[in-house]
Amino acid sequence: MKYIKNILIISFFSILLTSCYTKTIDDFSEFTVQIPIYFYDKSTDRKVPDIGLTFSNLYQYDEYKTNKDRIDRAELYQFSIWVDSLVLPGNPPKPFVPNVDEVIFEHVRYTIVFAKPKVAGNEQSLNPDDFEIDNQIQPFTLADFYNVSVSEYYKNPRHIYSIPQEEAIVISDLLKTRPYFYVQAEYSKYLNQPADTILFPYSEYRGDLVVRLKIKL
């Protein structure tokens, strides 16, 4: 009986150690690389409502170029946006002051729109003019929200990224082979806007989109 008990104990620890070893090997079979993609938008006479496109190509990052053939997953990890400066229309125009002024956009949407090179072989170009929107691929919404207060985002990064799991999987598969895309920003009218179209004399917006790459060793 004691012999059988010892055999069982040895078998148990053998299985446990094998399991731990396998997990350790799995843990070291891949590593993670994060690429922060920064967006800067400095505009004079910015129209509202407005739609704008910002181009990005992951080929500009060594982390992507070096590991592109070993990418297991390419995830959109985090998206942030904030306002650095805003000058309000008027006579004369005046700088936006968060504790005094308020601008609330009825609707703001950020969308990822995949691109394609206009000419085969230009995949690594960083010139947006070498690409165009790929209408064969459905755009994906990064953030879609209402009643957006500029005061809350003024010089204050807000993490607003949220995307359904099923869309995240599709985007991951696309980013592995289509690392060029646009982030489309859509701004509606703001509350109590006095005309159908308003021009802000000056504005500065910043944002970042973090792409997380899972690399196989």
N, C-alpha and C positions, 0 to 999 in steps of 0.2 A: 504493500500500500504506500509506504514512504517513497519507494522507487517511482511509482506511477505519479505521485504528487510532485516529485522533483522534475519529472519529464514534462508535466503540465506547466509548471512554473517556467522552466527553460523555454518551452514552446511559446508561452505567452510573451515573454520578454523578447524572444527572437522576432516574433511578429511585430511587436511594438517598435523595436529598433529598426526593423526593415521599413516599417511605415514612416518613421521619422526620417530615415535616410532618404527614402523616395521623395518625401515632401521637401527635404533640403535640396535635393537635386532639382526638383521642379522649381523651387524658389530661385535658383541660380540659372534657370534655363532661359530667362528673359530679364530685361531691364527696361526702365521707363525713362523717357526723355520728354521734357516739356518745352514747347516753343511758344513764347508769348508774341503775339502779333499785334502791333500797336497801330492805331488809327488816329490821325490828326486832321482836323478839318478847320481851317482858318478861312473865313469868308467875309467879304464885304458885300453889302446889299443882298443879304440872304433872303430869298423869297419864302413865304409861308402861305399856303401849304407848299410842300416841296418833297421831291424824291431824289436821293443821291446815291451814287455807287462808289465804293472804295475797293480797289483791286488788290489781291494778294496772291502770291505764288510761293508755295513752300520750298521750291527749289532755291530760293534765296538764302535758305538756312542750311548750314553745314550738317546739322543734326539730321535733317531729312535726306540730303543728297548722299551722305555717308551710309545711311542705314535703310534706304528705300527698298532694297531687295529683301530685307529681313523684317519688314514691318508686319506684325501680326494684327494689331488694331491701331486705328488712328481716331482718337476720341476728342470731341469738343468738350473741354473740361470746364471752362469758365468764361463768361462774357460780362464785361463791365462797361459802363458809359458814364461820363460826367461832363459838366459844362465848366470851362475855365474862364470864359469871359463872354459878356453879352451887353450890347449897347441897344437900348430901346429906341424905337422911332419916336420922333417928336420934333419940335422946333423951339429950342435946339434939341438934338438927341442927348440922352443921358445914360450913364452906365447903370446897369442893373444892380440893385442893392437888395440882398435877400431879406433883410429885416423890414424893408420898406415896400419893395415892389413884389408883384406876383404875376407870373405867367403860367397858365395851366393849359397844356395841350390836350385837346379832346381825345386824341388817339396817336400813339407812336408805335411803329412796328419796325423791327430789325429782322432781315431775312438773309439767309445764305443762298446765293445764286451761283450755280456752277458754270464755269466758262469752258471754252474750247479754243485751241489755237486756230487762227485764220489760215495758217500755212503749216502743213506737217513738218515737223522738225524744229518748230519754235517753242516746244514745250517748256524749255528752261528760261525763256525770255522773261525779263522783269518789266517789259514795256507793256502797259495795259492796251496800247493800240494794236498789239499783235494778237489780241484775244477778242472774243465776242461771247455773248450769252449763249449757252447751250440750251435751246428750247426743248430738247428731248428729255431733259432731266428736270423733275419737279423741284421748284424752290422749297426751302425748309425754313420755317419760322424760328428764329432764335428767341425773340421776345415780342410779346404782343400785349399791350396794356393801355389803360384808359385813365383820363384825368391826371396827367403827369405834371407835377409841380416842379418848375425849374428850381425853386428854392431848395428842394430836397436833393437835387443833383448838382448844385452849384459848388464847385471845388470839393466834391464829395463823391468818390467812386461808389457806385451802387452795383452790387452783384445781382443781375437780373436774369441771368441765363437759366433757362429751364426748358428741357426738351423731352418729349415722350420717348420711352425706351425703344419702341419699334422704329421711330425715326432716327434715333441715335445709331442704331445698328446699320441702317441704310447709309447714313452719312459716313460712318466709319469705313464701310466697304468702298464708297466712292472716293474718299480722301486718299486711300492707298494708291489709287491709279489716276485720280483727277485732283492733283494738289493745287489747282488754280481755280479761284472763285472770287466772287464779289460779295461784300456785305452791303446790302441795300437798306438805306434808312428812309423811312416814310414819316413825315410830320404833317399832321392835319392842321386845321385852324386852331387857334387858342380861344379859350372862353372869352366872350364879349369882344372878339376881334371886330374892329370897326369897318373893315372892308373885306371883299372876297380874297384879295391878295395884299399882304403887308411885306415891306422890306425892312429887315433889321440891318442897321448900318454896319454893324460888325459883330461877329460871333466866333468863338473858339470852342470846339468840341473835341474831346479825347475819349478813346476807348481802347480796350484790349480784349482780344480773343485768345484764350490759351488752348493750344492743341496738345494733347498728350499722346505720345507714340509708345506703343508696347513693342519692343524689339526682341526678336528671337536670337539667341546666341548660336 
